[in-house]
Amino acid sequence: MAFLLGIDIGTSGTKTVLFDEAGNTVASALGEYPLYQPEIGWAEQDPEDWWNAVCKTISEVIAKSGVNAEDIKGIGLSGQMHGAVLLDKNDNVLRKSIIWCDQRSSAECNQITSLIGKERLIAITANPALTGFTASKVMWVKNNEPELFEKVKRILLPKDYIRLRLTGEFATEVSDASGMQFMDIPARKWSDDVLGKLGIDKSMLGKLYESQEVTGKVTKQVAQLTGLKEGTPVVGGAGDQAAGAVGNGIVKPGVISSTIGTSGVVFAYSDKVTIDPEGRVHTFCHAVPNTWHVMGVTQGAGLSLKWYRDNFCIEEKRTAELMKVDPYVLMDEEALKTEPGSNGLIYLPYLMGERTPHLDPNAKGVFFGLSAKHEKPEMIRAVMEGVVYSLRDCLEIIKGMGIEINEVRASGGGGKSKLWRQMQADVFGTSINTINSSEGPALGVALLAGVGAGVYGSVAQACDATIKVKTSQSFDQGLFEKYSKFYGLYRRLYTSLKSDFSDLAKILNT
C-alpha cells in the first residue's frame, strides 16, 4: 500500500500526518513554537523553529507508524500564508519572518496602491493592497531596514522555506503565491508590471508550479536527519486555506467551507476568475489546475477564543488538565448554560485588525452591551457568536458575487465543536456538514502528493476516493431570525466605531 505525508506549517505549530491511500490517518505529530510580538500589532516567527518542528514531527510520525520509508510515495507541504522569509546569497535567514497577521505595513499598502493604482492592482492581483500580504511586508523591510534589504536574494513563503530545506529547490506554487501580491492571478504567473513598479527583482521569487506538480526530492542529508527515504518526491502543496479546502473536498461548484482556525475563512471554489471590485474578499488561484477560489478572512477567529481561554479561564484549564479533556470542552459546556444571543452581549473579534469586509488594521476587539448581569458563560458564548457573525460577513459577500452555495462544510479546530457548528448553522441559515477526516490542510496536501506521485489520477479523483460527509446539523428558523437581528447590530457597530479605532491608533502611535 502507498502512504502519503502531509506537513502543515501553521501559526501555533507544525502538524505532520501520515495517511494511507484511502485517506485514513496512520500517525500524526505536532510540534509547537512561539509567536513574537515586539510591538502592538506586530507578529513574527523564527523560520528555524518551523524547520526544527518539521524534522521532529517527521521522525515521530515515521517511528509511530512503523511504515517503511520507501512506502511513503510523496510529501505535500501546507503552511500559513503571506509570511515573508528573507534569505541572503548563502540562504541564511536575515531576520525573523513577518507573518500573516502582522499589521505594521499600512503605509506600505498606501505606497503600493499609489505606485500601481488601485484598479490596476485589483485587476492584476485580484486584491487591494493589504497589510496581511507578503508584498507590503517586503516593502516595509525595504523602507525601514534598507541595509538588511540590500542583502535579500530570496523571498519565500513559510512552507517554501521548508521546501528549500527538504529538497534544496527554490520554488513555490500558485495557491500560496497568490497571497504574496506579486502574481498576475488570471494568468497564473508572476507579474512583471507589479514587480517592476515595486522594485522587486523576479530572481528573488521561486519558480511557480501547479499545486500537484513535483517540485523536488528529499536530499540525502534530510533523509539521514528525519528517516525519510532519499529521493522521495515533494509536490508544490498549497497555502493552508487551499490545502484545507482540498482536504474538505471543496473542489467543485456549490460546496464551500467555513473554517475556524487561528483566523476564520469562508472558502468557495470557482472555475473562472471572479473578483470583488471593492476587494473585500480574496480571489486566489486554487490548488486545482486552472481553477480559482474566493475567500473571506476574519483575522481573530479561533484566536479570540484562545485569547479568552488563556486570560480568563485559568480554572477551566486546570480542571481540564485533571479531567484529561480539552479546556474548550468545558468552555462549550459553560456557553450552553446561556441562551443564543448571550443576553444581548455582542463581541467584535478584531484583536488583530480585520480583513473581510473592513480591510482595517486599526480595528480592535470590543464587548458591546456588557452589564452587571453578564457572567462568564455569556462572555464565552458572545466570543463564539461574534466569530460566527464575522464569518457571515464573508458569506454574504460571496453570495453577492453570484457564487453558487449548496453546502457548507465546517473545519478547523472550531469545527470540532458541535456548539460552534450549530451556531454557524443558525447564523448562516443553512445546514452545516462535517467530513470523515478532520486533518484539513495536512490531508489536502497529502492528496496533492498522491496526484503528483501517480497514486490518484486527479485532485477531484483523490477527493472522491477519500472524503465523505460524516455529520449534518440543520438550522433553526427561529434562531436564524433572532440571530439576524443581532447580526444587523453587529454590522452597525463597526461603522459606529470606525473613526474611534483610527483615533485610538493615532494616540498609540504618538
C-alpha positions as CSV (number, residue, x, y, z in Angstrom):
1,M,0.0,0.0,0.0
2,A,1.1,3.6,-0.7
3,F,1.4,6.1,2.1
4,L,1.4,9.9,1.8
5,L,2.9,12.5,4.1
6,G,1.2,15.9,4.7
7,I,3.1,18.6,6.6
8,D,1.2,21.7,7.7
9,I,3.4,24.6,9.0
10,G,0.8,26.5,11.0
11,T,1.0,29.6,13.2
12,S,0.9,27.8,16.6
13,G,2.7,24.7,15.4
14,T,3.6,22.2,12.7
15,K,1.4,19.2,12.3
16,T,2.7,16.2,10.3
17,V,0.3,13.4,9.3
18,L,0.9,10.1,7.5
19,F,-2.1,8.8,5.5
20,D,-2.8,5.7,3.6
21,E,-4.2,5.9,0.1
22,A,-7.8,5.7,1.4
23,G,-7.2,8.9,3.3
24,N,-7.1,7.3,6.7
25,T,-4.7,8.8,9.3
26,V,-1.9,6.3,10.2
27,A,0.1,8.5,12.6
28,S,0.4,12.2,13.4
29,A,2.6,14.5,15.5
30,L,2.6,18.2,16.5
31,G,5.5,20.5,17.2
32,E,4.7,23.9,18.7
33,Y,6.7,27.1,18.7
34,P,6.3,30.7,19.8
35,L,4.9,33.8,18.2
36,Y,6.9,37.0,18.8
37,Q,5.1,40.4,19.2
38,P,7.8,43.0,19.7
39,E,5.2,45.8,19.4
40,I,1.4,46.1,19.4
41,G,0.1,44.8,16.0
42,W,3.4,43.1,15.1
43,A,3.7,39.3,14.6
44,E,6.9,37.4,13.8
45,Q,8.2,33.9,13.9
46,D,11.7,32.3,13.6
47,P,11.9,30.0,10.5
48,E,14.4,27.8,12.3
49,D,11.6,27.0,14.8
50,W,9.5,25.7,11.8
51,W,12.3,23.6,10.5
52,N,13.1,22.0,13.9
53,A,9.4,21.2,14.3
54,V,9.2,19.7,10.8
55,C,12.2,17.5,11.4
56,K,10.9,16.4,14.8
57,T,7.4,15.6,13.7
58,I,8.5,13.7,10.6
59,S,10.8,11.5,12.7
60,E,8.0,11.0,15.3
61,V,5.4,10.0,12.6
62,I,7.7,7.5,11.0
63,A,8.5,6.0,14.3
64,K,4.9,5.8,15.5
65,S,3.6,4.4,12.2
66,G,6.0,1.6,11.7
67,V,5.7,2.2,8.0
68,N,8.8,1.7,5.9
69,A,10.1,5.0,4.5
70,E,10.2,3.6,0.9
71,D,6.4,3.1,1.1
72,I,5.9,6.9,1.6
73,K,5.4,7.8,-2.1
74,G,5.0,11.6,-1.8
75,I,5.1,14.6,0.5
76,G,2.9,17.6,0.4
77,L,3.5,21.0,2.1
78,S,0.9,23.3,3.5
79,G,1.6,26.4,5.6
80,Q,0.4,29.7,7.0
81,M,0.1,32.1,4.1
82,H,1.7,35.5,3.4
83,G,4.7,35.3,5.7
84,A,7.9,36.9,4.4
85,V,11.1,34.8,4.8
86,L,14.1,36.7,3.6
87,L,17.4,35.0,2.7
88,D,20.8,36.2,1.8
89,K,23.1,34.9,-1.0
90,N,24.0,31.9,1.2
91,D,20.4,31.1,2.0
92,N,20.8,32.3,5.6
93,V,17.7,33.8,7.2
94,L,18.2,37.6,7.5
95,R,15.5,38.3,10.1
96,K,12.5,36.8,11.8
97,S,9.7,36.2,9.4
98,I,6.9,38.8,9.5
99,I,3.8,36.6,9.4
100,W,0.3,36.9,8.1
101,C,-1.4,38.6,11.0
102,D,1.2,41.4,11.3
103,Q,-0.4,44.9,10.9
104,R,2.7,47.2,10.7
105,S,2.6,47.9,6.9
106,S,-0.4,50.1,6.4
107,A,1.9,52.9,5.0
108,E,3.4,50.4,2.5
109,C,-0.1,49.4,1.4
110,N,-0.8,53.1,0.5
111,Q,2.6,53.2,-1.2
112,I,1.8,50.1,-3.3
113,T,-1.6,51.4,-4.2
114,S,-0.1,54.7,-5.3
115,L,2.7,53.1,-7.4
116,I,0.4,50.7,-9.2
117,G,-3.1,52.3,-9.0
118,K,-6.0,50.7,-7.1
119,E,-8.0,49.5,-10.0
120,R,-4.9,48.2,-11.8
121,L,-3.7,46.4,-8.7
122,I,-7.0,44.6,-8.2
123,A,-7.2,43.7,-11.9
124,I,-3.7,42.1,-11.8
125,T,-3.5,40.6,-8.3
126,A,-7.3,40.3,-7.7
127,N,-6.9,42.1,-4.4
128,P,-6.3,45.5,-2.9
129,A,-3.0,46.1,-1.1
130,L,-3.4,44.6,2.4
131,T,-1.2,44.6,5.5
132,G,-1.6,40.8,5.6
133,F,0.0,40.2,2.2
134,T,3.7,39.5,1.6
135,A,4.3,42.5,-0.7
136,S,3.6,45.1,1.9
137,K,5.8,43.2,4.4
138,V,8.7,43.2,1.9
139,M,8.2,46.9,1.2
140,W,8.2,47.6,4.9
141,V,11.6,45.9,5.2
142,K,12.8,47.8,2.1
143,N,11.7,51.1,3.6
144,N,12.6,50.6,7.3
145,E,15.6,48.2,7.1
146,P,17.3,49.2,3.9
147,E,20.7,47.8,4.8
148,L,19.2,44.4,5.5
149,F,17.1,44.6,2.3
150,E,20.2,45.1,0.2
151,K,21.3,41.6,1.3
152,V,18.0,39.9,0.3
153,K,18.4,37.4,-2.6
154,R,15.4,35.2,-2.0
155,I,11.8,35.9,-0.8
156,L,10.0,32.8,0.4
157,L,6.7,31.8,2.0
158,P,6.9,29.7,5.2
159,K,6.2,26.4,3.5
160,D,8.5,27.2,0.7
161,Y,11.4,27.8,3.1
162,I,10.7,24.2,4.4
163,R,10.7,23.0,0.8
164,L,14.2,24.6,0.3
165,R,15.5,22.8,3.4
166,L,13.9,19.5,2.4
167,T,14.9,19.4,-1.3
168,G,17.4,22.3,-2.0
169,E,14.9,23.6,-4.5
170,F,13.8,27.3,-4.6
171,A,10.2,27.0,-5.7
172,T,6.6,27.8,-4.8
173,E,3.1,27.1,-6.2
174,V,0.2,29.1,-7.4
175,S,-2.2,28.9,-4.5
176,D,0.2,30.2,-1.8
177,A,2.0,32.6,-4.1
178,S,-1.4,34.2,-4.9
179,G,-1.3,35.7,-1.4
180,M,2.1,37.4,-1.9
181,Q,0.5,40.1,-4.2
182,F,3.3,39.7,-6.8
183,M,1.2,37.4,-9.1
184,D,-0.9,38.0,-12.1
185,I,-3.8,35.9,-10.8
186,P,-5.8,35.5,-14.0
187,A,-2.7,34.4,-15.9
188,R,-1.2,32.3,-13.0
189,K,2.3,33.8,-13.3
190,W,4.5,36.4,-11.7
191,S,3.5,40.0,-12.7
192,D,6.4,41.9,-14.3
193,D,4.3,45.0,-14.0
194,V,3.8,44.8,-10.3
195,L,7.4,43.7,-9.6
196,G,8.8,46.5,-11.8
197,K,6.8,49.2,-10.0
198,L,7.8,47.9,-6.6
199,G,11.4,47.5,-7.5
200,I,11.5,43.7,-6.7
201,D,13.7,41.6,-8.9
202,K,11.9,38.5,-10.2
203,S,15.0,36.4,-9.4
204,M,14.1,36.9,-5.7
205,L,11.0,34.7,-6.3
206,G,10.9,31.0,-6.7
207,K,9.8,29.0,-9.8
208,L,5.9,28.7,-10.0
209,Y,4.3,25.3,-10.1
210,E,0.8,24.0,-10.0
211,S,0.0,22.5,-6.6
212,Q,0.1,18.8,-7.5
213,E,3.4,19.0,-9.5
214,V,6.6,17.6,-8.2
215,T,9.0,20.4,-7.2
216,G,11.9,18.5,-5.8
217,K,13.1,15.4,-3.9
218,V,14.3,14.8,-0.4
219,T,18.0,15.2,-0.1
220,K,20.4,12.6,1.4
221,Q,21.2,14.9,4.4
222,V,17.4,15.3,5.2
223,A,16.9,11.6,4.8
224,Q,19.5,10.9,7.4
225,L,18.0,13.6,9.7
226,T,14.4,12.5,9.5
227,G,14.2,8.9,8.5
228,L,12.6,9.7,5.1
229,K,13.9,7.9,2.0
230,E,16.3,10.0,-0.1
231,G,14.6,10.9,-3.4
232,T,11.0,11.0,-2.0
233,P,9.1,13.5,-4.2
234,V,7.8,16.7,-2.7
235,V,4.9,18.4,-4.6
236,G,4.0,22.1,-4.7
237,G,1.4,21.7,-2.0
238,A,-0.7,24.7,-1.1
239,G,-1.4,27.6,1.2
240,D,-3.2,26.4,4.3
241,Q,-6.6,27.6,3.1
242,A,-6.4,26.0,-0.4
243,A,-4.9,22.9,1.2
244,G,-7.7,22.7,3.8
245,A,-10.2,23.2,1.0
246,V,-8.8,20.2,-0.9
247,G,-8.9,18.3,2.4
248,N,-12.6,19.2,2.7
249,G,-13.5,18.3,-0.9
250,I,-14.0,22.0,-1.9
251,V,-13.0,21.2,-5.5
252,K,-16.3,21.6,-7.3
253,P,-19.1,24.2,-7.6
254,G,-21.6,24.7,-4.8
255,V,-19.6,23.3,-1.9
256,I,-18.0,25.8,0.4
257,S,-16.1,25.6,3.6
258,S,-16.3,27.6,6.9
259,T,-13.0,27.2,8.8
260,I,-12.3,28.3,12.3
261,G,-8.6,28.2,13.0
262,T,-6.5,31.0,14.4
263,S,-8.2,33.0,11.6
264,G,-11.6,32.3,10.2
265,V,-12.2,31.6,6.5
266,V,-15.2,31.1,4.2
267,F,-13.8,29.5,1.1
268,A,-15.6,28.9,-2.3
269,Y,-14.5,27.2,-5.5
270,S,-14.8,28.9,-8.8
271,D,-13.9,27.6,-12.3
272,K,-13.4,31.2,-13.5
273,V,-11.8,34.3,-12.1
274,T,-14.4,36.2,-10.0
275,I,-13.1,39.4,-8.4
276,D,-14.9,41.7,-5.9
277,P,-14.2,45.2,-7.2
278,E,-14.2,46.5,-3.6
279,G,-11.5,44.0,-2.6
280,R,-13.4,42.8,0.4
281,V,-12.7,39.1,-0.3
282,H,-9.6,37.5,-1.8
283,T,-9.5,35.8,-5.2
284,F,-6.6,33.4,-5.5
285,C,-5.5,30.5,-7.7
286,H,-6.9,27.3,-6.3
287,A,-4.8,24.1,-5.8
288,V,-6.8,22.5,-8.6
289,P,-5.3,23.3,-12.0
290,N,-6.9,26.1,-14.0
291,T,-9.4,27.0,-11.2
292,W,-9.6,29.8,-8.7
293,H,-11.2,30.3,-5.3
294,V,-12.8,33.2,-3.4
295,M,-12.3,33.5,0.3
296,G,-13.3,35.9,3.0
297,V,-11.0,36.1,6.0
298,T,-11.6,37.2,9.6
299,Q,-8.3,37.7,11.4
300,G,-9.2,36.8,15.0
301,A,-11.5,33.7,14.9
302,G,-10.1,30.9,17.0
303,L,-7.5,33.4,18.2
304,S,-10.3,35.2,20.0
305,L,-11.4,32.1,22.0
306,K,-7.8,31.2,22.7
307,W,-7.2,34.7,24.0
308,Y,-10.2,34.5,26.2
309,R,-9.2,31.0,27.4
310,D,-5.6,32.0,28.2
311,N,-6.5,35.1,30.1
312,F,-9.9,34.4,31.8
313,C,-10.3,30.6,32.0
314,I,-7.5,29.5,34.3
315,E,-9.9,27.4,36.4
316,E,-11.2,25.6,33.2
317,K,-7.6,24.9,32.1
318,R,-6.7,23.4,35.5
319,T,-9.8,21.4,35.7
320,A,-9.4,20.1,32.1
321,E,-5.9,19.0,32.9
322,L,-7.2,16.9,35.9
323,M,-10.0,15.5,33.8
324,K,-7.7,14.9,30.8
325,V,-10.0,16.8,28.4
326,D,-9.6,19.8,26.2
327,P,-10.4,23.1,28.1
328,Y,-12.6,24.1,25.1
329,V,-14.9,21.2,26.0
330,L,-15.6,22.8,29.4
331,M,-15.9,26.2,27.8
332,D,-18.6,24.8,25.4
333,E,-20.5,23.5,28.4
334,E,-20.4,26.9,30.1
335,A,-21.6,28.6,26.9
336,L,-24.5,26.2,26.7
337,K,-25.8,27.5,30.0
338,T,-26.9,30.7,28.4
339,E,-29.4,31.5,25.6
340,P,-28.5,32.2,22.0
341,G,-27.7,35.9,21.7
342,S,-25.8,35.9,25.0
343,N,-28.4,38.1,26.7
344,G,-27.5,41.0,24.4
345,L,-23.8,40.8,24.7
346,I,-22.0,41.2,21.3
347,Y,-18.3,40.7,20.7
348,L,-16.4,42.2,17.8
349,P,-13.4,39.8,17.1
350,Y,-10.9,42.4,15.8
351,L,-8.0,41.5,18.0
352,M,-5.6,41.7,15.1
353,G,-7.4,44.3,13.0
354,E,-9.7,42.9,10.3
355,R,-9.7,41.9,6.7
356,T,-13.2,40.9,5.4
357,P,-15.1,43.1,4.9
358,H,-13.5,46.1,6.5
359,L,-9.8,46.0,5.5
360,D,-8.9,47.9,8.6
361,P,-5.7,47.2,10.5
362,N,-6.8,49.7,13.2
363,A,-9.9,47.8,14.3
364,K,-9.9,46.4,17.8
365,G,-11.8,43.8,19.8
366,V,-14.9,45.0,21.6
367,F,-17.5,43.7,24.0
368,F,-20.7,45.7,23.5
369,G,-23.8,45.6,25.7
370,L,-21.9,44.4,28.8
371,S,-23.9,44.8,32.1
372,A,-23.8,43.6,35.7
373,K,-26.0,40.6,34.9
374,H,-23.5,39.1,32.4
375,E,-21.3,36.3,33.7
376,K,-18.6,34.1,32.2
377,P,-21.0,31.8,30.2
378,E,-22.4,34.8,28.3
379,M,-18.9,36.1,27.6
380,I,-17.7,32.8,26.2
381,R,-20.8,32.4,24.1
382,A,-20.5,36.0,22.9
383,V,-17.0,35.4,21.7
384,M,-18.1,32.3,19.8
385,E,-21.1,34.1,18.3
386,G,-19.0,37.2,17.3
387,V,-16.7,35.0,15.4
388,V,-19.6,33.4,13.5
389,Y,-21.1,36.9,12.7
390,S,-17.7,37.7,11.2
391,L,-17.9,34.6,9.1
392,R,-21.4,35.6,7.9
393,D,-19.9,38.9,6.8
394,C,-17.7,36.8,4.4
395,L,-20.5,34.5,3.3
396,E,-22.8,37.4,2.4
397,I,-20.2,39.0,0.1
398,I,-19.5,35.6,-1.6
399,K,-23.3,35.2,-2.2
400,G,-23.5,38.7,-3.6
401,M,-20.8,37.8,-6.2
402,G,-23.2,35.2,-7.6
403,I,-21.2,32.2,-6.5
404,E,-23.2,29.0,-6.0
405,I,-23.6,27.8,-2.5
406,N,-25.4,24.5,-1.9
407,E,-23.5,23.0,1.1
408,V,-21.3,24.4,3.9
409,R,-18.6,22.2,5.4
410,A,-17.2,23.1,8.8
411,S,-13.5,22.6,9.5
412,G,-10.5,23.7,11.6
413,G,-10.2,23.4,15.4
414,G,-13.5,25.3,15.8
415,G,-15.2,22.8,13.5
416,K,-14.7,20.1,16.2
417,S,-17.2,21.9,18.5
418,K,-20.7,20.8,18.0
419,L,-21.9,24.0,19.6
420,W,-19.9,26.2,17.3
421,R,-21.1,24.3,14.3
422,Q,-24.7,24.7,15.4
423,M,-24.1,28.5,15.8
424,Q,-22.9,28.6,12.2
425,A,-26.0,26.8,11.0
426,D,-28.3,29.1,12.9
427,V,-26.5,32.3,12.0
428,F,-26.0,31.4,8.3
429,G,-29.4,29.9,7.9
430,T,-28.1,26.7,6.3
431,S,-27.1,23.2,7.3
432,I,-23.5,22.6,8.4
433,N,-21.7,19.4,7.5
434,T,-18.5,17.7,8.6
435,I,-16.5,15.1,6.8
436,N,-14.8,11.9,7.8
437,S,-11.4,13.5,8.3
438,S,-10.5,16.5,10.5
439,E,-6.9,16.8,9.3
440,G,-7.8,19.6,6.8
441,P,-4.6,21.1,5.3
442,A,-2.4,18.0,6.0
443,L,-4.9,15.7,4.2
444,G,-5.2,18.2,1.4
445,V,-1.5,18.3,0.6
446,A,-1.2,14.6,1.1
447,L,-3.8,14.1,-1.6
448,L,-1.9,16.6,-3.9
449,A,1.2,14.5,-3.2
450,G,-0.7,11.4,-4.2
451,V,-1.7,13.0,-7.5
452,G,2.0,14.0,-8.1
453,A,3.2,10.5,-7.3
454,G,0.6,8.9,-9.6
455,V,-1.5,7.3,-6.8
456,Y,-4.5,9.2,-8.0
457,G,-5.4,10.5,-11.5
458,S,-6.5,14.0,-10.5
459,V,-7.3,16.1,-7.5
460,A,-11.0,15.6,-7.9
461,Q,-10.5,11.8,-8.1
462,A,-8.4,11.9,-4.9
463,C,-11.1,13.7,-3.1
464,D,-13.8,11.4,-4.3
465,A,-11.8,8.4,-3.2
466,T,-11.2,9.7,0.4
467,I,-13.7,12.3,1.5
468,K,-17.3,11.6,2.7
469,V,-19.8,13.6,4.6
470,K,-20.0,12.4,8.2
471,T,-22.4,14.6,10.1
472,S,-25.0,17.2,9.2
473,Q,-26.7,19.8,11.5
474,S,-29.8,21.7,10.4
475,F,-30.5,25.3,11.3
476,D,-33.4,26.5,13.4
477,Q,-35.5,29.1,11.6
478,G,-36.5,30.9,14.8
479,L,-32.9,31.2,15.9
480,F,-31.8,32.3,12.4
481,E,-34.3,35.2,12.7
482,K,-33.2,36.0,16.2
483,Y,-29.5,35.9,15.3
484,S,-30.2,38.0,12.2
485,K,-31.3,40.9,14.4
486,F,-28.1,40.7,16.5
487,Y,-26.1,40.3,13.3
488,G,-27.6,43.6,11.9
489,L,-26.5,45.3,15.1
490,Y,-23.1,43.7,14.9
491,R,-22.6,45.1,11.4
492,R,-23.6,48.6,12.5
493,L,-21.2,48.6,15.5
494,Y,-18.1,48.6,13.2
495,T,-19.4,51.7,11.3
496,S,-20.1,53.4,14.6
497,L,-16.6,52.7,15.9
498,K,-14.5,53.1,12.8
499,S,-13.3,56.6,13.4
500,D,-12.7,55.8,17.1
501,F,-10.5,52.9,16.1
502,S,-8.5,55.3,13.9
503,D,-8.2,57.9,16.7
504,L,-7.0,55.2,19.2
505,A,-4.3,54.1,16.7
506,K,-3.1,57.7,16.4
507,I,-2.9,58.0,20.2
508,L,-1.0,54.8,20.5
509,N,1.5,55.8,17.7
510,T,2.3,59.2,19.2
